[in-house]
Amino acid sequence: MSRQPIVAIYARVSTDVQSPDAQLRDIREYVRARGWEQVTEFIDVGESGSKDNRPAWSELWTQLRQWKINILVVSAIDRIGRSLPHLVKILSAIEEQHVTLFCPRKAFVPTSRGRRERFFAHTCRSARHETRASPSVHKREVAAPRRTWPPVEEFRRASIRTGNA
């Protein structure tokens, strides 16, 4: 008989008006479908994902660092952190502690090191995109013209020079 993993569920909503029920429903169903029985829930309500000192997250983080958790399940990666540096720190710690991260809504199941690295790279790109798209971004950055690749004007000039227009 195999040993049951110790599973942590984490759900977070940013305001007191929101409810984590939808996140929890999805995660609980995911956990139940896998037959995991040793499950602890950590829920933060009214806490921003950009803060490190969220009550339930702090308790989860402590248990994670003490090797008391084998699997962490979150509905989406943005539930554990919102900024790129914050996510890098969290994902690095999760990797160091040999904790397996599952995100059911994003269909992420880390079956290999390569898949984890691709997920990590995707997360970094997503976080950079969110940072650029946030309302606090400087106006010049938002108003900058969108570039295409290859740059159309350079391509046209090269085509005219070579006669391949």
Secondary structure, DSSP 4 states (H G I P E B T S, - for coil): -PPPPEEEEEEEESSSSS-SHHHHHHHHHHHHHTT--EEEEEEEES--TT-S--HHHHHHHHHHHTT--SEEEESSGGGT-SSHHHHHHHHHHHHHTTPEEEBGGGTB---SHHHHHHHHHHHHHHHHHHHHHSTTS-HHHHHSPPP-SS-HHHHHHHHHHHT--
